[in-house]
Amino acid sequence: MSVNGIGSNYCYMGAVANHVQEKVSETNAGRKVTQQPVNLSISDEGRNMLREMVNKFGTDSDYVNAREMTIQNTNEVAWEHYTAMRGISSQTLKDGNYNVEDVMKSIMDTYESRYHEIVKEHENGEREVSYELTGKRSLTLEEDLAGLDEAFKMRLANLEGYITCQQTNRAFENPDSSWFFNRSDPQNEGKIQDRIQLFDTEYRDSALSIMEQTREKFLAAFKSFGYKKGTAIGIFADILNEHTSFVANTQKLFK
């Protein structure tokens, strides 16, 4: 699953669809079916209803749905930096052979690269740009860096969505997903506790906190006399080593 554009509701929708399909199969097994099979498609209205039903079961999250990120609903400076960061990450995060820590490291690496490039481009003054919606204009260093910070937040939204989907995949890795829909039944208490913990938002919050801490320390280091390119990755590694529980939970999530 790509980390470059994810909405967790789609993970839940898959689980709901599988559960419904299983129930239909069980019902039909006890019947003598005489009619011809038909192809079933879900209308847009039906999909919207399904999303509403899923939201009643799913956990709350206030991250931005990356599927809805377009050039029209963000400023074009941020969009330029966001697509650049995402494009660089796609060169290293591919084939699904990575975990949360790899994604976090990639985001920090691309943030540092873009920050360094922006500062360098403004050494001789404002940067001239030409955008699809706002046309030609000049950007100050402050405007450029503000756009990069917005792009960073958008990449954190991607990260949070990626974590949510990974948690969902782990929770539903067993073909029998009925536990989720019956999780309020007192008889199931204890049997599903481990799976319910996979939806804990504390892990996602920790990931975002680590990223924000890394960014703040990088910005301080960038302004220091002894700054060297690649500093952000070292800072990230140091902060990660301080969060032993997060590292342990990452290993559980991707075991």
MOGI-V624534 format. One record per residue. N is the residue number from 1. RES is the residue in one letter. SS is DSSP state (@ for helix, = for strand, . for the rest). D_FIRST is the distance of its C-alpha to the first C-alpha in whole Angstrom. Layout:
n->N res->RES ss->SS d_first->D_FIRST
n->N res->RES ss->SS d_first->D_FIRST
This chain:
n->1 res->M ss->. d_first->0
n->2 res->S ss->. d_first->4
n->3 res->V ss->. d_first->6
n->4 res->N ss->. d_first->9
n->5 res->G ss->. d_first->9
n->6 res->I ss->. d_first->9
n->7 res->G ss->. d_first->11
n->8 res->S ss->@ d_first->12
n->9 res->N ss->@ d_first->14
n->10 res->Y ss->@ d_first->12
n->11 res->C ss->@ d_first->11
n->12 res->Y ss->@ d_first->15
n->13 res->M ss->@ d_first->15
n->14 res->G ss->@ d_first->14
n->15 res->A ss->@ d_first->16
n->16 res->V ss->@ d_first->19
n->17 res->A ss->@ d_first->19
n->18 res->N ss->@ d_first->18
n->19 res->H ss->@ d_first->21
n->20 res->V ss->@ d_first->23
n->21 res->Q ss->@ d_first->23
n->22 res->E ss->@ d_first->24
n->23 res->K ss->@ d_first->27
n->24 res->V ss->@ d_first->28
n->25 res->S ss->@ d_first->28
n->26 res->E ss->@ d_first->30
n->27 res->T ss->@ d_first->33
n->28 res->N ss->@ d_first->33
n->29 res->A ss->@ d_first->34
n->30 res->G ss->. d_first->37
n->31 res->R ss->. d_first->38
n->32 res->K ss->. d_first->40
n->33 res->V ss->. d_first->38
n->34 res->T ss->. d_first->40
n->35 res->Q ss->. d_first->38
n->36 res->Q ss->. d_first->36
n->37 res->P ss->. d_first->32
n->38 res->V ss->. d_first->31
n->39 res->N ss->. d_first->28
n->40 res->L ss->. d_first->26
n->41 res->S ss->. d_first->24
n->42 res->I ss->. d_first->24
n->43 res->S ss->. d_first->25
n->44 res->D ss->@ d_first->24
n->45 res->E ss->@ d_first->26
n->46 res->G ss->@ d_first->25
n->47 res->R ss->@ d_first->21
n->48 res->N ss->@ d_first->23
n->49 res->M ss->@ d_first->25
n->50 res->L ss->@ d_first->22
n->51 res->R ss->@ d_first->20
n->52 res->E ss->@ d_first->24
n->53 res->M ss->@ d_first->24
n->54 res->V ss->@ d_first->20
n->55 res->N ss->@ d_first->21
n->56 res->K ss->@ d_first->25
n->57 res->F ss->@ d_first->23
n->58 res->G ss->. d_first->20
n->59 res->T ss->. d_first->20
n->60 res->D ss->. d_first->21
n->61 res->S ss->. d_first->20
n->62 res->D ss->. d_first->21
n->63 res->Y ss->. d_first->18
n->64 res->V ss->. d_first->18
n->65 res->N ss->. d_first->15
n->66 res->A ss->@ d_first->14
n->67 res->R ss->@ d_first->14
n->68 res->E ss->@ d_first->17
n->69 res->M ss->. d_first->18
n->70 res->T ss->. d_first->20
n->71 res->I ss->@ d_first->23
n->72 res->Q ss->@ d_first->25
n->73 res->N ss->@ d_first->25
n->74 res->T ss->. d_first->24
n->75 res->N ss->. d_first->27
n->76 res->E ss->@ d_first->27
n->77 res->V ss->@ d_first->27
n->78 res->A ss->@ d_first->24
n->79 res->W ss->@ d_first->22
n->80 res->E ss->@ d_first->23
n->81 res->H ss->@ d_first->22
n->82 res->Y ss->@ d_first->19
n->83 res->T ss->@ d_first->18
n->84 res->A ss->@ d_first->20
n->85 res->M ss->@ d_first->18
n->86 res->R ss->@ d_first->14
n->87 res->G ss->@ d_first->16
n->88 res->I ss->@ d_first->17
n->89 res->S ss->@ d_first->14
n->90 res->S ss->@ d_first->12
n->91 res->Q ss->@ d_first->14
n->92 res->T ss->@ d_first->14
n->93 res->L ss->. d_first->10
n->94 res->K ss->. d_first->9
n->95 res->D ss->. d_first->9
n->96 res->G ss->. d_first->6
n->97 res->N ss->. d_first->10
n->98 res->Y ss->. d_first->10
n->99 res->N ss->. d_first->11
n->100 res->V ss->@ d_first->12
n->101 res->E ss->@ d_first->15
n->102 res->D ss->@ d_first->14
n->103 res->V ss->@ d_first->12
n->104 res->M ss->@ d_first->16
n->105 res->K ss->@ d_first->18
n->106 res->S ss->@ d_first->16
n->107 res->I ss->@ d_first->17
n->108 res->M ss->@ d_first->20
n->109 res->D ss->@ d_first->21
n->110 res->T ss->@ d_first->20
n->111 res->Y ss->@ d_first->22
n->112 res->E ss->@ d_first->25
n->113 res->S ss->@ d_first->25
n->114 res->R ss->@ d_first->25
n->115 res->Y ss->@ d_first->28
n->116 res->H ss->@ d_first->30
n->117 res->E ss->@ d_first->29
n->118 res->I ss->@ d_first->31
n->119 res->V ss->@ d_first->33
n->120 res->K ss->@ d_first->35
n->121 res->E ss->@ d_first->35
n->122 res->H ss->. d_first->37
n->123 res->E ss->. d_first->39
n->124 res->N ss->. d_first->42
n->125 res->G ss->. d_first->41
n->126 res->E ss->. d_first->39
n->127 res->R ss->= d_first->36
n->128 res->E ss->= d_first->36
n->129 res->V ss->= d_first->33
n->130 res->S ss->= d_first->33
n->131 res->Y ss->= d_first->31
n->132 res->E ss->. d_first->30
n->133 res->L ss->. d_first->31
n->134 res->T ss->. d_first->34
n->135 res->G ss->= d_first->35
n->136 res->K ss->= d_first->37
n->137 res->R ss->= d_first->37
n->138 res->S ss->= d_first->38
n->139 res->L ss->= d_first->36
n->140 res->T ss->. d_first->37
n->141 res->L ss->@ d_first->35
n->142 res->E ss->@ d_first->35
n->143 res->E ss->@ d_first->33
n->144 res->D ss->@ d_first->31
n->145 res->L ss->@ d_first->30
n->146 res->A ss->@ d_first->30
n->147 res->G ss->@ d_first->27
n->148 res->L ss->@ d_first->25
n->149 res->D ss->@ d_first->25
n->150 res->E ss->@ d_first->24
n->151 res->A ss->@ d_first->21
n->152 res->F ss->@ d_first->20
n->153 res->K ss->@ d_first->20
n->154 res->M ss->@ d_first->18
n->155 res->R ss->@ d_first->16
n->156 res->L ss->@ d_first->16
n->157 res->A ss->@ d_first->15
n->158 res->N ss->@ d_first->12
n->159 res->L ss->@ d_first->12
n->160 res->E ss->@ d_first->14
n->161 res->G ss->@ d_first->11
n->162 res->Y ss->@ d_first->8
n->163 res->I ss->@ d_first->11
n->164 res->T ss->@ d_first->12
n->165 res->C ss->@ d_first->9
n->166 res->Q ss->@ d_first->9
n->167 res->Q ss->@ d_first->13
n->168 res->T ss->@ d_first->12
n->169 res->N ss->@ d_first->11
n->170 res->R ss->@ d_first->13
n->171 res->A ss->@ d_first->16
n->172 res->F ss->. d_first->15
n->173 res->E ss->. d_first->15
n->174 res->N ss->. d_first->18
n->175 res->P ss->. d_first->19
n->176 res->D ss->. d_first->22
n->177 res->S ss->. d_first->20
n->178 res->S ss->@ d_first->24
n->179 res->W ss->@ d_first->24
n->180 res->F ss->@ d_first->22
n->181 res->F ss->@ d_first->25
n->182 res->N ss->. d_first->28
n->183 res->R ss->. d_first->27
n->184 res->S ss->. d_first->30
n->185 res->D ss->. d_first->32
n->186 res->P ss->@ d_first->35
n->187 res->Q ss->@ d_first->35
n->188 res->N ss->@ d_first->31
n->189 res->E ss->. d_first->31
n->190 res->G ss->. d_first->31
n->191 res->K ss->. d_first->29
n->192 res->I ss->. d_first->25
n->193 res->Q ss->@ d_first->26
n->194 res->D ss->@ d_first->24
n->195 res->R ss->@ d_first->21
n->196 res->I ss->@ d_first->22
n->197 res->Q ss->@ d_first->22
n->198 res->L ss->. d_first->18
n->199 res->F ss->. d_first->18
n->200 res->D ss->. d_first->21
n->201 res->T ss->@ d_first->20
n->202 res->E ss->@ d_first->22
n->203 res->Y ss->@ d_first->19
n->204 res->R ss->@ d_first->18
n->205 res->D ss->@ d_first->21
n->206 res->S ss->@ d_first->22
n->207 res->A ss->@ d_first->19
n->208 res->L ss->@ d_first->20
n->209 res->S ss->@ d_first->23
n->210 res->I ss->@ d_first->23
n->211 res->M ss->@ d_first->21
n->212 res->E ss->@ d_first->24
n->213 res->Q ss->@ d_first->27
n->214 res->T ss->@ d_first->25
n->215 res->R ss->@ d_first->26
n->216 res->E ss->@ d_first->29
n->217 res->K ss->@ d_first->30
n->218 res->F ss->@ d_first->29
n->219 res->L ss->@ d_first->31
n->220 res->A ss->@ d_first->34
n->221 res->A ss->@ d_first->34
n->222 res->F ss->@ d_first->33
n->223 res->K ss->. d_first->37
n->224 res->S ss->. d_first->38
n->225 res->F ss->. d_first->41
n->226 res->G ss->. d_first->39
n->227 res->Y ss->. d_first->35
n->228 res->K ss->. d_first->33
n->229 res->K ss->. d_first->30
n->230 res->G ss->. d_first->27
n->231 res->T ss->@ d_first->29
n->232 res->A ss->@ d_first->26
n->233 res->I ss->@ d_first->24
n->234 res->G ss->@ d_first->27
n->235 res->I ss->@ d_first->27
n->236 res->F ss->@ d_first->24
n->237 res->A ss->@ d_first->25
n->238 res->D ss->@ d_first->28
n->239 res->I ss->@ d_first->27
n->240 res->L ss->@ d_first->24
n->241 res->N ss->@ d_first->27
n->242 res->E ss->@ d_first->29
n->243 res->H ss->. d_first->26
n->244 res->T ss->@ d_first->26
n->245 res->S ss->@ d_first->25
n->246 res->F ss->@ d_first->22
n->247 res->V ss->@ d_first->21
n->248 res->A ss->@ d_first->22
n->249 res->N ss->@ d_first->20
n->250 res->T ss->@ d_first->17
n->251 res->Q ss->@ d_first->18
n->252 res->K ss->@ d_first->18
n->253 res->L ss->@ d_first->15
n->254 res->F ss->. d_first->13
n->255 res->K ss->. d_first->16
